């Protein structure tokens, strides 16, 4: 990611990472890794505006719901929000547009595997980012 940022020097960079980390990282490790990623990007592309995007919810029948679920994902999103604030980045709660009433990923936004988005899901995220990320 750092090398891509060095080469591209993007005006904006959206980071959407962490869903796998919620299964094995504690808060301190998660925040430390996320903070270092931001610092590394800004080191090589200091004018890039970074948007720390929320982790998306999963469907209730997701294969690994015991370790990646809609209890630990919102907790990790709070960690991302804290890192964004501490590093001067924006936080985007795009997960909010993907949730069903119970907090799980809306089935019509999933690609069928319980965790990944389909085109409609990605379009909902993009619309959210266009209208909420940098005002």
ABEGO torsion letter per residue (X at the ends): XAAAAAAAGBABBBBBBGAAAAAABBAAAAAAAAAAAAAAAAAABAABBBBBBBBBBBBAABAAAAABBAAAAAAAAAAAAAAAAAAGBBBBBAAAAABBAAGBBBAAABAGAGABBBAAAAAAAAAAAAAAABX
